[in-house]
């Protein structure tokens, strides 16, 4: 496989090589691809975690009686006021 780099990408790689931290363009690309793989895995784990939390919230809401908006907001304000009093 051959790839084409933009001038900015080439400059970026050259800068890394000139700094002496990497021995070759191939090493820079290998590290970049490994990091991309780690990023993709972390993103997939995050999505799965969010899905599990959403499912848990839906399940919990199935067992919780509905509440009107005004009551909900008032309860939040009460908790906020209690937290402020505790910190004071």
SVG drawing of the C-alpha trace seen along z (x, -y; Angstrom):
<svg xmlns="http://www.w3.org/2000/svg" viewBox="-47 -29 65 31">
<polyline fill="none" stroke="black" stroke-width="0.4" points="0.0,0.0 1.2,-3.4 -0.1,-6.6 0.1,-10.3 0.7,-12.9 -0.3,-16.5 2.5,-19.0 1.4,-19.8 1.5,-16.1 5.0,-15.8 6.2,-18.8 4.7,-17.5 6.5,-14.1 9.8,-15.9 9.5,-18.1 9.1,-15.0 12.1,-13.3 14.3,-16.4 13.5,-16.6 15.2,-13.2 12.4,-11.4 11.6,-9.1 13.9,-7.2 11.8,-7.0 8.6,-8.2 7.4,-4.6 7.8,-4.7 5.8,-8.0 3.0,-6.4 3.0,-3.2 2.6,-5.2 -0.1,-7.3 -2.0,-4.2 -1.7,-2.6 -3.1,-5.8 -5.9,-5.9 -6.8,-2.3 -6.7,-3.1 -8.9,-6.2 -11.4,-4.1 -11.5,-1.4 -12.0,-4.1 -14.8,-5.7 -16.5,-2.3 -16.2,-1.7 -17.6,-5.1 -20.6,-4.6 -21.3,-1.2 -21.0,-2.8 -23.5,-5.5 -25.9,-3.0 -25.8,-1.0 -26.5,-4.1 -29.4,-5.1 -30.8,-1.6 -30.4,-1.7 -32.2,-5.1 -35.0,-3.8 -35.3,-0.7 -35.4,-2.9 -37.9,-5.2 -40.2,-2.2 -40.4,-1.7 -40.7,-5.4 -44.0,-7.2 -44.2,-10.2 -43.6,-13.6 -44.6,-17.0 -42.0,-19.5 -42.7,-22.0 -42.3,-19.4 -39.1,-18.1 -37.5,-21.6 -38.5,-22.3 -36.9,-19.1 -33.7,-20.0 -33.7,-23.5 -34.3,-22.0 -31.3,-19.7 -29.2,-22.6 -30.2,-24.8 -29.4,-21.9 -26.0,-21.4 -25.2,-25.1 -26.2,-25.1 -24.0,-22.1 -21.0,-23.8 -21.5,-27.0"/>
</svg>
